C-alpha cells in the first residue's frame, strides 16, 4: 500500500473507532483488553496518536520515550471531554502525515521505505486494531478491506515478528517446535507468509499462495479474519479462519509475538 492509502485508512479507522466508542459508552468493557474500559481505550489511542505525530513534527533521532500505561490511563482530560480529545488528536495526526515532507527524517522502529511510510502504516494499523476493540465493546466485529487487512498481517509477521526472539509454547518440546513452519494464508487476496524459528529468532518471510506441504501448521481464511485472529482480537469461529496441523507451532508464535505499549 502507498502512503496516501495508509493515511486514508488511518482517517477511516479513527472515525469508525470514535463512532463505536460512542455507541458502546465510556464505561463499557473492552473484551480483548481486560481490564480496559472504553475510556481507557480512548486515552491510550489518543495518546499514541499524539506521540506518533511528535516524531514527524520534531524529527528526533531516537524514538521518543513515552509515558507509562498507568500514567496515560490515569491522566489527561476529563471523561466528558475524552471523545472530542480523541477526535482532535486523530485529526491532527492525519493532517500531520498528509502534509509532511515525503523525505522527512526521524526515528522509526521497523524497516520501511521511508520514515513517513513507516509512521503512516504503523498508525493506520494501530488505529484499526483498536477500532476492533471499540467494536467489541459495542458488540460488533469489524470487517476490513482485504488489501488493507493483508497489509496489516504483513506488518505483524514481517515487521513485529522479525524483531522477536523465539519462545516455545508452554508444555511443548522446544526442539520439535523450533523446526516447525507456520504458514499463514489470506484466501481472498492470495497473500501468504511462512514463519520458522532458527537459532532462537523468528524467521518470517513473504511466500507464494501455492500449497506448502511442509508446513507444520497452517492458519488460513479471509484477510480480515486472519488479521483479527493473529492480533488476538477474535477466536477461530468469530474470525472465520481455519487452523490445521500442529497447534504447538501456532502456540509458539503466539507466545513469541506479543505487542505491548513501551
C-alpha positions as CSV (number, residue, x, y, z in Angstrom):
1,X,0.0,0.0,0.0
2,X,1.1,3.6,-0.7
3,X,1.5,6.3,2.0
4,X,-1.7,8.1,0.8
5,X,-3.6,4.8,1.2
6,X,-2.4,4.3,4.7
7,X,-3.3,7.9,5.6
8,X,-6.8,7.4,4.2
9,X,-7.1,4.1,6.2
10,X,-6.0,5.9,9.3
11,X,-8.7,8.5,8.8
12,X,-11.4,5.9,8.2
13,X,-10.4,3.6,11.1
14,X,-10.2,6.5,13.6
15,X,-13.6,7.8,12.6
16,X,-15.0,4.3,13.0
17,X,-13.3,3.8,16.3
18,X,-14.8,7.0,17.7
19,X,-18.3,6.0,16.4
20,X,-18.1,2.6,18.0
21,X,-16.8,4.1,21.3
22,X,-19.8,6.5,21.3
23,X,-22.2,3.6,20.7
24,X,-20.6,1.5,23.5
25,X,-20.3,4.2,26.1
26,X,-17.2,5.2,28.1
27,X,-17.9,2.7,30.9
28,X,-18.3,-0.4,28.6
29,X,-15.7,-3.2,29.0
30,X,-13.3,-3.8,26.1
31,X,-13.2,-7.7,26.0
32,X,-9.9,-8.2,24.1
33,X,-8.0,-5.9,26.5
34,X,-9.1,-6.5,30.1
35,X,-9.4,-4.6,32.4
36,X,-9.8,-1.7,29.9
37,X,-13.0,0.2,29.6
38,X,-13.8,2.3,26.5
39,X,-12.5,5.4,28.2
40,X,-9.1,3.7,28.7
41,X,-9.1,2.7,25.0
42,X,-9.6,6.3,24.0
43,X,-6.9,7.6,26.3
44,X,-4.4,5.1,25.1
45,X,-5.1,5.5,21.4
46,X,-5.3,9.3,21.7
47,X,-2.0,9.4,23.4
48,X,-0.3,7.2,20.8
49,X,-1.6,9.4,18.0
50,X,-0.1,12.5,19.6
51,X,3.2,10.6,20.4
52,X,3.4,9.4,16.8
53,X,2.8,12.9,15.4
54,X,5.7,14.2,17.5
55,X,8.1,12.1,15.5
56,X,7.0,13.8,12.3
57,X,7.0,17.3,13.7
58,X,10.1,17.1,15.9
59,X,12.2,14.7,13.8
60,X,14.0,13.1,16.7
61,X,17.0,10.8,16.0
62,X,15.7,8.3,18.7
63,X,12.2,7.0,19.5
64,X,10.6,9.4,21.9
65,X,10.2,7.9,25.4
66,X,6.5,7.6,26.1
67,X,4.6,7.7,29.3
68,X,3.8,4.5,31.2
69,X,0.4,2.9,30.6
70,X,-0.5,3.8,34.2
71,X,0.3,7.5,33.5
72,X,-1.6,7.5,30.3
73,X,-4.8,6.0,31.7
74,X,-4.6,8.0,34.9
75,X,-4.2,11.4,33.4
76,X,-5.4,13.7,30.7
77,X,-8.7,15.3,30.1
78,X,-12.0,14.7,32.0
79,X,-14.0,11.7,30.9
80,X,-16.7,14.0,29.4
81,X,-14.2,15.5,27.1
82,X,-12.5,12.3,26.0
83,X,-14.3,11.7,22.7
84,X,-13.6,15.2,21.5
85,X,-10.0,15.0,22.6
86,X,-9.6,11.7,20.8
87,X,-11.1,13.1,17.6
88,X,-8.8,16.2,17.8
89,X,-5.6,14.1,18.2
90,X,-6.7,11.7,15.4
91,X,-7.4,14.6,13.0
92,X,-4.1,16.3,13.9
93,X,-2.1,13.1,13.3
94,X,-3.8,12.5,9.9
95,X,-3.1,16.1,8.9
96,X,0.5,15.9,10.1
97,X,1.1,12.8,8.0
98,X,-0.8,14.2,4.9
99,X,1.2,17.4,4.8
100,X,4.6,16.1,5.8
101,X,7.7,16.3,3.6
102,X,7.9,12.8,2.0
103,X,11.7,13.0,2.7
104,X,11.2,13.8,6.4
105,X,13.9,12.0,8.6
106,X,13.0,10.8,12.0
107,X,13.3,7.7,14.2
108,X,11.4,4.6,13.4
109,X,11.4,1.1,15.0
110,X,10.9,-1.2,12.0
111,X,12.3,-1.2,8.4
112,X,10.3,0.8,5.9
113,X,10.8,2.6,2.6
114,X,10.9,5.9,4.4
115,X,10.1,7.4,7.9
116,X,6.8,8.8,6.6
117,X,5.9,5.4,5.1
118,X,6.6,3.7,8.5
119,X,4.6,6.1,10.6
120,X,1.6,6.2,8.2
121,X,1.5,2.4,8.1
122,X,2.0,1.8,11.8
123,X,-0.6,4.3,12.8
124,X,-3.1,3.0,10.3
125,X,-2.9,-0.5,11.8
126,X,-2.6,0.7,15.4
127,X,-5.9,2.6,14.9
128,X,-7.5,-0.3,13.0
129,X,-6.8,-2.9,15.7
130,X,-8.0,-0.5,18.4
131,X,-11.1,0.1,16.3
132,X,-11.7,-3.7,16.7
133,X,-11.5,-3.2,20.4
134,X,-14.1,-0.4,20.3
135,X,-16.4,-2.5,18.1
136,X,-16.0,-5.4,20.5
137,X,-17.2,-3.1,23.3
138,X,-20.2,-2.2,21.2
139,X,-20.9,-5.9,20.5
140,X,-19.8,-6.0,16.8
141,X,-17.0,-7.4,14.7
142,X,-15.2,-5.2,12.2
143,X,-14.8,-6.1,8.5
144,X,-11.6,-4.6,6.9
145,X,-10.9,-4.1,3.2
146,X,-9.0,-7.3,2.1
147,X,-5.9,-5.4,0.8
148,X,-5.6,-3.4,4.0
149,X,-6.0,-6.4,6.2
150,X,-3.4,-8.3,4.2
151,X,-1.0,-5.3,4.7
152,X,-1.6,-5.5,8.4
153,X,-0.9,-9.2,8.5
154,X,2.3,-8.5,6.6
155,X,3.3,-5.8,9.1
156,X,2.7,-8.1,12.1
157,X,4.6,-11.1,10.6
158,X,7.5,-9.5,8.8
159,X,7.7,-6.4,11.0
160,X,7.0,-7.2,14.6
161,X,7.7,-10.9,14.0
162,X,11.2,-10.3,12.8
163,X,12.1,-8.4,16.0
164,X,11.1,-11.2,18.3
165,X,13.0,-14.0,20.0
166,X,11.6,-17.5,19.7
167,X,9.6,-18.6,22.7
168,X,8.4,-22.2,22.8
169,X,4.8,-22.7,23.8
170,X,4.3,-23.8,27.4
171,X,4.4,-27.6,27.6
172,X,5.8,-28.1,24.1
173,X,9.0,-29.8,23.0
174,X,11.4,-26.9,22.3
175,X,13.4,-28.9,19.7
176,X,10.3,-30.1,17.8
177,X,8.6,-26.7,17.8
178,X,11.7,-24.9,16.7
179,X,11.7,-26.9,13.5
180,X,8.0,-26.4,12.7
181,X,7.0,-24.0,10.0
182,X,3.9,-21.9,10.5
183,X,2.0,-21.0,7.3
184,X,-0.4,-18.0,7.1
185,X,-2.7,-17.7,4.0
186,X,-5.2,-14.9,3.2
187,X,-7.5,-16.8,0.9
188,X,-9.2,-13.8,-0.7
189,X,-6.1,-11.9,-1.6
190,X,-3.7,-14.9,-2.2
191,X,-1.1,-13.4,0.1
192,X,0.9,-15.9,2.1
193,X,3.7,-16.0,4.7
194,X,5.9,-18.6,6.4
195,X,7.5,-18.3,9.8
196,X,10.2,-20.6,11.2
197,X,12.5,-20.3,14.2
198,X,16.2,-20.5,13.7
199,X,18.9,-20.1,16.4
200,X,16.5,-18.6,18.8
201,X,15.0,-16.0,16.4
202,X,11.8,-16.0,14.3
203,X,12.5,-16.0,10.6
204,X,9.4,-14.8,8.8
205,X,9.1,-14.3,5.0
206,X,6.5,-13.5,2.4
207,X,5.6,-16.5,0.4
208,X,3.6,-17.5,-2.7
209,X,0.0,-18.6,-2.4
210,X,0.8,-22.1,-3.5
211,X,0.4,-25.0,-1.2
212,X,3.2,-25.6,1.3
213,X,3.1,-29.4,2.2
214,X,6.0,-29.0,4.6
215,X,4.1,-26.5,6.9
216,X,3.6,-28.0,10.3
217,X,0.6,-25.7,11.0
218,X,-1.5,-23.5,8.7
219,X,-3.7,-20.6,9.5
220,X,-6.0,-19.7,6.6
221,X,-9.0,-17.6,5.9
222,X,-10.2,-14.2,4.6
223,X,-7.6,-11.5,5.2
224,X,-9.9,-9.5,7.6
225,X,-10.4,-12.6,9.8
226,X,-6.8,-13.6,9.8
227,X,-5.8,-10.1,10.7
228,X,-8.2,-10.1,13.7
229,X,-7.1,-13.6,14.7
230,X,-3.4,-13.0,14.6
231,X,-3.8,-9.8,16.6
232,X,-5.8,-11.8,19.2
233,X,-9.0,-9.8,18.6
234,X,-11.2,-12.8,17.5
235,X,-11.2,-16.5,18.0
236,X,-11.3,-19.0,15.2
237,X,-15.1,-19.1,14.9
238,X,-15.6,-15.3,15.1
239,X,-12.7,-14.6,12.6
240,X,-13.8,-17.3,10.2
241,X,-10.4,-18.8,10.0
242,X,-9.2,-22.4,9.8
243,X,-6.2,-23.8,11.7
244,X,-4.8,-27.2,10.7
245,X,-1.7,-29.1,11.8
246,X,0.3,-29.0,15.0
247,X,-1.2,-26.5,17.4
248,X,2.1,-26.2,19.3
249,X,3.7,-24.4,16.3
250,X,0.9,-21.7,16.4
251,X,1.1,-21.5,20.2
252,X,4.9,-20.8,19.9
253,X,4.2,-17.9,17.5
254,X,1.6,-16.5,19.9
255,X,4.0,-16.8,22.8
256,X,6.8,-15.1,20.9
257,X,4.9,-12.2,19.3
258,X,3.1,-10.1,21.9
259,X,2.9,-6.4,21.1
260,X,2.7,-4.1,24.1
261,X,3.0,-0.4,24.7
262,X,6.5,0.6,25.8
